[in-house]
Amino acid sequence: MAPSCKGRATYHHGDLAAALVRVTLEIVDEVGVRGFSVAEAARRTRVSPGAPYRHFADRDALLAAAALEVSRRLRALYLEAVATVESPQERLATMAGSVVRAAARFRGGYELLYAPGVRTAHPDVVTAKREFVDLLLPSAFEVVSEEHGAAVALLEALQALARGYATLLLDGVFGDPDEVAEDVAARATRSARALVAGSSVTSADD
């Protein structure tokens, strides 16, 4: 079984907010965003039904906090993967594999990043996702010779590619996600590498 966002359902005094985020990810992993309830999160953390609202204004605010945690984990996963990568082309390609691995590892938590209510109603989540893209911009500029429009277009294409592979993985198109995650991550990286190479050639021709 692949690692997930599951954490301990109990909390130490003063750490209720963090415990609620952990169990929120656990619940979303099990029943999806629509099946999530604050009441269930409270039950699993062994607090009163009203206690979560001392830290989060409403259900969406708690889901947004959980999405932010997944975004931080995705960022850390990518930074670890590119720590020794020098080529800008390879740094960009590595992003696709990192996204697929994040989807396999975090499952429902990864899908939470794209949940309509969370994505559109909470600017912090939008900002966190933009900051992740900003990590890639310097490499994109190197690949397409400092052309802003071309760099943005390349990143959009890479995000679409990575998201597509991640979604197909979670949908079981390639087989059991636990068994094929690494293979799909490698496929995504190869496809991204080809996409980046094509952008480099196009930029050079221009």
Residue, then its C-alpha position, 0 to 999 in steps of 0.5 A: m500500500a502506498p503511503s498516504c496523508k493519514g496521520r494520528a487521529t488524536y492530538h496534543h493540547g494546543d495542536l488541534a488545528a494540525a490534528l484536524v488537517r491530518v484527519t481531514l486528509e485521512i477522511v478525504d482519502e477514504v470518501g472524497v471531498r464530497g463525503f467529508s464532514v467537519a463532524e467526522a473530523a471532530r469525532r476522529t480527533r475526539v473533540s466536541p463538534g463545535a471545537p473545529y470552528r475555533h480554528f476554521a471558519d467553516r468546512d471549506a476553510l478546513l479543506a483549504a488548510a488541508a489543501l495547503e498542506v498537500s501543496r507544501r508536501l508536493r513542493a518538498l517532493y519536487l525540491e528533493a527530486v531536483a536537488t542534484v539536477e543541474s539541467p533546466q530541461e531536466r528540472l522541468a521534466t522532473m516536475a511531471g514525475s513529482v506530480v504523479r508521485a504526489a498523486a499516488r502518495f496523497r490520493g484524495g489529498y492531491e485531488l483536493l487541490y483541484a476541488p472547485g470550492v477549494r480552488t476558487a474560494h480560497p486565495d491561499v490555495v491559488t497562491a500556493k499553486r502559483e508559487f509552485v509554478d514560480l519554482l519552475l519559471p527560471s528553468a522555463f526561461e532558460v529553455v525558451s531564451e527568456e521569452h515570457g509568453a513562450a515560458v508560460a505556454l511551456l509551463e501550462a503544457l507541462q502542468a496539463l501533461a502532469r495532471g493528465y498522467a496523475t488523473l489517469l493513474l488515480d482512475g486506474v487506467f494503468g492498473d493498480p496505482d500502488e503497483v504502477a505509480e513509479d512506472v507512470a511517473a517515469r512515463a510522465t517524465r519521459s513525455a515531459r522531457a520530449l515536450v521540453a526538448g520540442s520547445s527548445v528546438t522551436s525557440a532556437d528556430d525562432 
